[in-house]
């Protein structure tokens, strides 16, 4: 199984997050600013390597906390 962002996720948001294709672990790759965006909805796809390939989808909601205030 390998993991990726759904095609519905903009490239701007994909630049802020990285997903490990093998484990599905999501990490930040850019700075997140509470004043700009308070939450992100990430659509993730999991696909197997079968023939034909099967896939599943999930939505991950990420809430940014403003630690400065």
Backbone torsions as a table, in degrees:
resi	resn	phi	psi	omega
1	UNK	NA	137.6	172.7
2	UNK	-128.3	151.0	-172.2
3	UNK	-114.3	147.7	177.7
4	UNK	-157.8	166.6	172.5
5	UNK	-75.8	146.5	175.4
6	UNK	-64.0	154.9	176.8
7	UNK	-63.5	-18.0	-179.7
8	UNK	-74.1	-15.0	-179.6
9	UNK	-79.9	129.0	-178.7
10	UNK	-67.8	155.1	179.7
11	UNK	-65.5	-29.1	177.6
12	UNK	-62.2	-43.3	179.0
13	UNK	-72.9	-36.5	177.7
14	UNK	-63.5	-26.1	177.0
15	UNK	-72.8	-22.2	-179.7
16	UNK	-85.2	-22.1	-175.9
17	UNK	-130.1	148.6	174.3
18	UNK	-124.6	142.0	178.3
19	UNK	-120.5	132.2	176.8
20	UNK	-75.0	119.6	-175.7
21	UNK	-62.0	-27.5	-176.4
22	UNK	-90.1	-39.8	-175.8
23	UNK	-101.2	-22.3	-176.0
24	UNK	84.6	2.2	-179.9
25	UNK	-65.2	132.1	-179.5
26	UNK	-107.4	131.3	179.3
27	UNK	-131.9	157.1	174.2
28	UNK	-77.4	142.1	178.1
29	UNK	-120.0	-8.5	179.3
30	UNK	-141.6	171.7	179.7
31	UNK	-74.1	138.6	177.0
32	UNK	-109.1	130.1	-177.7
33	UNK	-119.4	117.9	-179.2
34	UNK	-56.6	-36.3	-177.9
35	UNK	-67.6	-27.1	178.7
36	UNK	-83.1	-56.7	-178.0
37	UNK	-139.8	128.4	-177.4
38	UNK	-89.4	-21.0	179.3
39	UNK	-153.7	156.0	178.9
40	UNK	-128.0	141.2	171.8
41	UNK	-111.1	113.9	-178.5
42	UNK	-107.0	125.8	175.6
43	UNK	-98.2	123.0	-175.5
44	UNK	-112.9	141.7	177.2
45	UNK	-118.2	134.6	173.4
46	UNK	-114.6	126.5	-175.6
47	UNK	-130.4	137.5	176.6
48	UNK	-89.7	175.0	-176.3
49	UNK	-104.5	22.4	179.7
50	UNK	-76.8	175.9	176.0
51	UNK	-126.5	107.8	0.4
52	UNK	-77.1	156.9	-179.5
53	UNK	-73.7	135.0	176.9
54	UNK	-108.1	150.5	-178.4
55	UNK	-138.0	158.1	173.9
56	UNK	-132.9	156.9	-177.0
57	UNK	-129.5	151.8	171.8
58	UNK	-148.7	163.9	178.4
59	UNK	-117.3	130.5	177.8
60	UNK	-112.7	123.6	177.8
61	UNK	-102.4	124.2	-178.2
62	UNK	-114.6	124.0	179.2
63	UNK	-106.0	126.6	179.8
64	UNK	-89.1	130.1	-179.7
65	UNK	-104.5	132.5	179.3
66	UNK	-87.1	101.4	-177.3
67	UNK	-83.8	-11.7	-179.2
68	UNK	-75.2	-27.2	-176.3
69	UNK	-93.5	NA	NA
